[in-house]
Amino acid sequence: MENIAAQLKRGISRQFSTGSLRRNLSRQFSRQSSLDPRRNNLRFSFGRQSSLDPIRRSPSHDDDDDVDLSVPENLDSTMNLLFLACRGDVHGVEDLLNQGVDVNSIDLDGRTALHIAACEGHVEVARLLLSRKANIDARDRWGSTAAVDAKYYGNTEVYNILKSRGAKIPKIRKTPMTVANPREVPEYELNPLELHVRKSDGITKGSYQVAKWNGTKVSVKILDKDCYTDPESINAFKHELELLEKVRHPNVVQFVGAVTQNIPMMIVSEYHSKGDLGSYLQKKGRLSPSKALRFALDIARGVNYLHECKPDPVIHCDLKPKNILLDNGGQLKVAGFGLLRLSKISPDKAKLAQPWADTDLSSLYVAPEIYKDEIFTKSVDAYSFGLILYEMVEGLQPFHPKPMEEAAKLMCLEGKRPQLRTKSKGYPPVVKELIEECWNPEPGMRPIFSEIIIRLDKIVSNCSKQGWWKDTFKLPWK
C-alpha cells in the first residue's frame, strides 16, 4: 500500500512540475462537473497508461498479479473509481456508481474508468461500466479511446465487446507540429472537442469561421487538409501563430489559443459580432469627423504597437477595412497581420517571399512597393492607413466607381491619388494634410505611427476646444 501511495504521489508531483495542471485550469469557462478535471486534481498514474501517452509514468504490473492492491487513503471519488477499475474490483466499482459517482468521471488526462478497465483487460468491469452508460468513445488527452487501449494491450475480449457495442476506432494522425513529449505541448493548446464550429457569420469568408468554445463565441481559422503536406503552408501557419501568441494590445485582435496536436489544426481568436470596418463603412458611408478620428486613433495605436514589437517589428502589409474588427464597445481592433510571408532584407526592410501567391493585387490598400514587388519598410502600413482614413472621411473608396483593380493600378503604377471632396467645414485642413503625407509616393516621406498618433490626438484636442464638432461627445457606437 505504501508503494501504491508513493506512486500516486509521484504522479501528482509530475502533474504540478510539468505545468500541465496550469494548462488544464486555464482557458476554461465551464464544463459539466463530471467532465471537469479541475474538480479532480489527480492524475491516475498507477497501472497501464494510455496507449498514446509517450511517457510511461509507471510500469505495468504483469509480474505482480499476486500483490494485494488496496485502495490508498484520501483519494477523491473519481480516483477511487479509476483505482478500483484498475484493480478489477467489480463490486467496489458498482458500490461507487450506486453512491452517485459519475461513470464518466475523468482525471486530468481525460481518462475514464472504461479506459482503465480496457487497459487492464477487466472484462466484467468493462461490462458493468457499459451497462451504466459509460461513454464508449470518450477520448483522453492524447486522443485514445478504450477500444484503442484494449487493442494496444492485447485485451481481445474487452476489445471485441467494445466493437460489438459500436465503439469507433479513431485513426491516429499526427500533425506536422506534433510533439513527442507532453511536456512540450504549447501553453496555448486547446482541446478540439471543446470547439464547435459552424458556418461563417460576419467573419471574412474562406479564412475564419465562427465557433463556440466552452459556450463563448470565437473566431476559428482551420488549416486546409491539403496544406499538411506543404512545408510552405505549415511554416506560414506557424509564423501566424507565433505572431498572434506574442501580441497583447486593446487595439489588436486577441489570440485565444490553437490546436496543433490534433487534425484539423486551428488558430482561435476573439470573435466580434459587429463585423469589420469594411462592412460598417458600406452601411454607414461617410463618418462624422469625431468618429472618423476616434477610429483612426484606434487603428494607429494598434499598428504602432505591432511596429514597436521587440525584438522584431511586425509589418502588417495587408492593412484594410476588412482586416479591422469592431467590438461591442465601438472600438476597433487590427487583425489579419502575419498572413503574408516575408523575406527579411535587414532589421527594418523586407520583401514578400511569394508576391504572386500571397498578394491580392486588386486590393486598393496595397502600397506601391508591395504592388511592384519591391523592398519595403513599415511605411507600407502608413500608406494603407491614409487610404482607410480617406474612405472614412469621404464615405467612398478611392476613385469610386472605378473597379478596384483599375483604381489600384492608377495609384500604384501611375502615382495618381483621389481628390478629397469633403467640405472644409466638416474637417480641419490638417486631416487632409495627414492623409496626403501617408499616401506619399516616397516611402521615406510618410509619417511613422507614433507621429500619426500624436498628430491625431492634437487634432481631436484642438477641435474639441474650438467647438469644431457638435457631436464630439457622442458615444462611439452611436
Residue pairs with C-beta under 8 A, 6 or more apart in sequence:
1 70
1 72
4 46
4 69
4 70
4 72
5 72
5 73
7 45
7 46
7 58
8 42
8 45
8 46
8 72
8 75
8 79
10 45
10 57
10 58
11 42
11 43
11 44
11 45
11 46
11 57
11 58
12 41
12 42
12 43
12 45
14 43
14 45
14 57
15 21
15 42
15 43
15 108
18 182
18 183
19 183
19 187
20 108
20 182
20 183
20 185
21 41
21 108
23 185
23 187
23 189
24 37
24 38
24 108
25 38
26 187
27 188
27 190
27 256
27 257
28 36
28 38
28 194
28 214
29 214
29 215
29 216
30 214
30 215
31 194
31 214
33 39
33 102
34 102
34 104
34 105
34 106
35 104
35 105
35 106
37 106
37 107
37 108
37 110
39 78
40 76
40 78
40 79
40 105
40 106
40 107
40 108
41 76
41 108
42 75
42 76
42 78
42 79
42 107
42 108
43 57
43 107
43 108
43 109
44 79
44 82
44 83
44 86
44 107
44 109
44 111
44 116
45 57
45 58
46 58
46 83
46 86
47 58
47 60
47 61
47 86
47 116
47 119
47 120
48 60
48 116
48 119
48 120
48 149
48 153
49 55
49 56
49 57
49 58
49 119
50 109
50 111
50 115
50 119
50 140
50 141
50 142
50 144
50 149
51 119
51 144
51 148
51 149
51 151
51 152
51 153
52 140
52 142
52 143
52 144
52 148
52 172
53 109
53 140
53 142
53 144
53 182
54 142
54 180
54 181
54 182
55 181
55 182
61 67
69 86
69 87
71 80
71 83
71 84
71 87
71 92
72 83
75 83
77 96
77 99
77 101
77 105
78 101
78 105
78 106
78 107
79 107
80 96
80 101
81 93
81 96
81 97
81 101
81 105
81 113
82 105
82 107
82 111
82 112
82 113
82 116
84 92
84 93
84 96
84 113
85 93
85 113
85 114
85 116
85 117
85 120
85 122
85 125
85 129
86 116
86 117
86 119
86 120
88 117
88 120
88 122
88 124
88 125
89 125
90 122
90 124
90 125
90 128
93 113
93 125
93 128
93 129
94 128
97 103
97 128
97 132
103 112
103 113
103 114
103 129
103 132
103 133
103 134
104 112
104 134
104 135
104 138
105 112
105 113
106 112
106 138
106 140
109 140
109 141
109 142
110 138
110 139
110 140
110 141
111 140
112 134
112 135
112 138
112 146
113 125
113 129
113 134
114 126
114 129
114 130
114 134
114 135
114 136
114 138
114 146
115 138
115 140
115 144
115 145
115 146
115 149
117 125
117 126
117 129
117 146
117 158
118 126
118 146
118 147
118 149
118 150
118 153
118 155
118 158
118 159
118 162
119 149
119 150
119 153
119 155
120 153
120 155
121 150
121 153
121 154
121 155
121 157
121 158
122 158
123 157
123 158
123 161
126 146
126 158
126 161
126 162
127 161
130 136
130 161
130 162
130 165
136 145
136 146
136 147
136 162
136 165
136 166
136 167
137 145
137 167
137 168
138 145
138 146
139 145
139 170
139 193
141 182
141 191
142 182
143 170
143 172
143 262
145 167
145 168
145 169
145 170
146 158
146 162
146 167
147 159
147 162
147 163
147 167
147 168
147 169
148 169
148 170
148 172
150 156
150 158
150 159
150 162
151 159
151 169
163 169
173 263
175 228
175 260
175 261
175 262
175 263
175 265
176 228
176 234
177 234
177 238
177 260
177 261
177 265
178 260
178 261
179 185
179 261
185 261
186 258
186 260
188 245
188 255
188 257
188 258
189 257
189 258
189 259
189 260
189 261
190 213
190 256
190 257
190 258
190 259
190 266
190 268
192 259
192 262
192 264
192 266
194 213
194 214
195 211
195 212
195 213
195 218
195 220
195 259
195 266
195 268
196 211
196 212
196 213
197 209
197 210
197 211
197 220
197 222
198 209
198 210
198 211
198 212
199 209
199 210
200 206
200 208
200 209
200 210
201 210
202 210
202 272
202 273
202 274
202 275
202 276
202 279
203 209
203 210
203 219
203 271
204 276
204 322
204 323
204 336
207 221
208 219
208 220
208 221
208 269
209 219
209 220
209 221
209 222
210 217
210 218
210 219
210 220
210 271
211 217
211 218
211 219
211 220
211 268
212 218
213 256
213 268
217 271
217 273
218 256
218 268
218 269
218 270
218 271
219 268
219 269
219 270
219 271
219 272
220 266
220 267
220 268
221 266
221 267
221 268
221 269
222 264
222 265
222 266
223 233
223 237
223 264
223 265
223 266
224 233
225 263
225 264
227 233
227 234
227 237
228 234
228 263
228 265
232 341
232 354
235 341
236 339
236 341
237 265
237 267
239 338
239 341
240 267
240 338
240 339
241 258
241 260
241 267
242 338
243 314
243 337
243 338
244 255
244 267
244 269
244 338
245 255
246 309
247 255
247 305
247 306
247 309
247 314
248 254
249 301
249 302
249 305
250 301
250 331
250 333
251 298
251 299
251 301
251 302
251 305
251 331
251 332
251 333
251 334
252 302
252 305
252 306
252 333
252 334
252 335
253 269
253 270
253 272
253 325
253 333
253 334
253 335
254 269
254 270
254 333
255 267
255 268
255 269
256 268
256 269
256 270
257 268
258 265
258 266
258 267
258 268
259 265
259 266
259 268
269 335
270 333
272 325
272 326
272 327
272 328
272 333
273 328
274 280
274 325
274 326
274 327
274 328
275 325
275 326
276 321
276 322
276 323
276 324
276 325
276 326
277 295
277 321
277 322
277 324
277 325
277 326
277 332
277 388
278 320
278 321
278 322
278 324
280 321
280 326
281 287
281 321
281 391
281 392
281 395
284 395
285 395
285 396
286 392
286 393
286 394
286 395
286 396
286 422
287 295
287 392
287 393
287 395
288 469
288 471
288 474
289 426
289 427
289 431
289 463
289 468
289 469
289 471
290 460
290 463
290 469
290 471
290 472
290 474
291 392
291 471
291 474
291 476
292 389
292 392
292 393
292 427
293 431
293 456
293 459
293 460
294 460
294 476
295 332
295 392
296 385
296 388
296 389
296 392
296 456
297 453
297 456
297 457
297 460
298 331
298 332
298 333
299 319
299 324
299 332
299 334
299 385
299 388
300 385
300 449
300 452
300 453
300 456
301 453
302 332
302 333
302 334
303 316
303 319
303 334
303 381
303 385
303 449
304 449
304 450
304 452
304 453
306 313
306 314
306 315
306 316
306 334
306 337
307 313
307 314
307 315
307 378
307 381
307 448
307 449
308 450
312 347
313 348
313 378
314 337
314 338
315 342
315 350
315 376
315 377
315 378
315 380
315 381
316 323
316 334
316 336
316 337
316 380
316 381
316 384
317 337
317 340
317 342
317 352
317 370
317 376
317 380
317 381
318 336
318 337
318 339
318 340
318 360
318 363
318 365
318 366
318 384
319 334
319 336
319 365
319 381
319 384
319 385
319 388
320 336
320 363
320 364
320 365
320 384
320 388
321 365
321 388
321 391
322 336
323 334
323 335
323 336
323 337
324 332
324 333
324 334
324 335
324 388
325 332
325 333
325 335
326 332
326 333
327 333
328 477
329 476
329 477
330 475
330 476
330 477
331 476
339 358
340 352
340 358
340 359
341 352
341 353
341 354
341 358
342 350
342 351
342 352
342 353
343 350
343 351
343 352
343 353
344 350
345 351
345 375
348 377
348 378
349 375
349 376
349 377
350 375
350 376
350 377
351 373
351 374
351 375
351 376
352 358
352 359
352 370
352 373
355 370
355 373
359 366
359 370
359 371
360 366
361 371
361 405
361 408
362 404
362 405
362 408
363 404
363 408
364 387
364 397
364 398
364 404
364 407
364 408
364 411
365 383
365 384
365 387
365 388
366 384
366 408
366 412
367 376
367 379
367 380
367 381
367 383
367 384
367 412
367 443
368 374
368 383
368 411
368 412
368 413
368 415
368 441
369 375
369 376
369 380
369 443
370 376
370 380
371 408
371 412
371 413
372 412
372 413
376 443
377 443
378 448
378 449
379 443
379 444
379 446
379 448
380 443
381 449
382 438
382 446
382 447
382 448
382 449
382 452
383 438
383 439
383 440
383 443
383 446
385 438
385 449
385 452
386 434
386 435
386 436
386 437
386 438
386 439
386 446
387 398
387 438
387 439
389 431
389 434
389 435
389 438
390 398
390 418
390 420
390 435
390 439
391 397
391 398
393 420
393 422
393 427
393 431
393 435
394 418
394 420
394 421
394 422
397 404
397 407
398 407
398 411
398 417
398 418
399 406
399 407
399 410
399 411
399 418
400 407
402 410
410 416
411 417
411 439
415 441
417 436
417 439
420 432
420 435
428 459
428 462
428 463
428 468
430 455
430 459
431 459
434 447
434 452
434 455
434 456
434 459
437 445
437 446
437 447
438 446
438 447
438 452
439 446
440 446
447 455
462 468
463 469
463 472
464 472
